[in-house]
Amino acid sequence: MLNTKEKILTDKKFPFCPGCGHGVAIRQLSKVLQNAGFKPEDLVIVSDIGCSGLIDPLFATHTIHGLHGRSPALGLGVAMGLQDNPGKKVITFIGDGGATIGLQHILEAARRNVDMTLILLNNLVYGMTGGQISGLSTKKYKEIIDFEKDVPPFDIVKLAHASGARYAARVNSPKQIGTYLKKAVETEGFSVVEIASLCTSYAFKKLPEFLEVLEPEEEYENDRKPTRIRPREVRPLFDAEKDKLTTDYPSYLKKRTGVIIAGSAGGGAQSVGKFLATAGIKAGLNTTMKGEYPITVGTGFSVSEVILDKDEIHYTGLSDPDFAVIVTEDGLNKVKGRLTENTKVYLDSSLQEKFDVPVKEVVVKPYGKLVNAKSKALLGLVDLLKNEKIIPLEALTDILKAHRLSQIFLSVVEKQHEV
């Protein structure tokens, strides 16, 4: 009979230390997958950091290499994306160190119960960084090394089962690994198998001694059906048909021009930057816009950086801006290190005494006295466009007319006569 099973593994030499149990688990998995009829292109193998993270070159499948403890989260995302592709399978690897660091990712995957198999290779130690204990190092092992022997380990199998995993098991005997992995791979939903894996470098040299310190084998199943998680419908940021922009205005640019809008959170700096960039497109220019603000979002600085050019632009961000609109102290403190002798600044009058940067020119205007705090940045931009040969102010006005807050924005534009 012709053997149609396709090889799951490559011909690469295994990178593990002599006697390491990781190789046993990987070979058993490859047999299970081959016997189940999976083709390499039907499989996604997700690996973690550590010794279990050395597996990528060994598989002739799709592979993803993640950060320490994050492979279950990566695998979950891939599995969610493959929900409408029957016949595909996501297999995720993690070590006991990674499982300790990424414990919540494992429990979240179990709670969601998306179709994925997690293989946890537990050698009781951080095998790549010197043999430190992990959250899955057993009490008996810690009694031998006399370290944290009164601190119990996590029981990842019970935790995963309690969190909703459809199948969760621990296997200690190398001869039984294939049996447990077969059940896990055949499970429709989230499955996890914790496999005891001998570390001859930092733990035990002989398997019988290793087996004596392990937690007992256990196996749990439940009748949950695999969850189908539907992604939210997200409107594209730009709809090519609905949001199509036409070139209705000329530009006055003779060279690439960069503009910084600097204010505080809630002051509209990001929106004003977007308005300018979009108005630039209306004037036939190529534009980019980069926004920056702190993690706190609701407080502190808010800065947008816009580049306009007749030619293509291949980067965002400004180190030598031509113009800057600065309307708050937060914004000033954030951008003053980027202002140069080539920069012309439009400055709110409240900052006049605090501005001590040598620049090309400073135009001081009472923006904050004419409009509220949320509109100062927009009025500053209106003033800039009224006075500088960049793009017609009418291009900006057209963009503002299409906004849901058009009446408010257009009332700010009218204030140009009072500046």
Helices and strands as residue ranges (DSSP letters): H 22-35, G 40-42, E 43-47, G 51-54, G 56-58, E 62-65, H 71-81, E 89-95, H 96-101, H 103-112, E 116-122, E 125-126, E 132-133, H 139-145, H 156-163, E 167-171, G 174-176, H 177-186, E 190-196, H 207-212, E 218-221, E 257-264, H 269-282, E 286-292, E 301-309, E 323-326, H 329-335, G 336-338, E 344-348, G 349-354, E 361-365, H 367-370, H 376-387, H 393-401, H 406-414, G 415-418
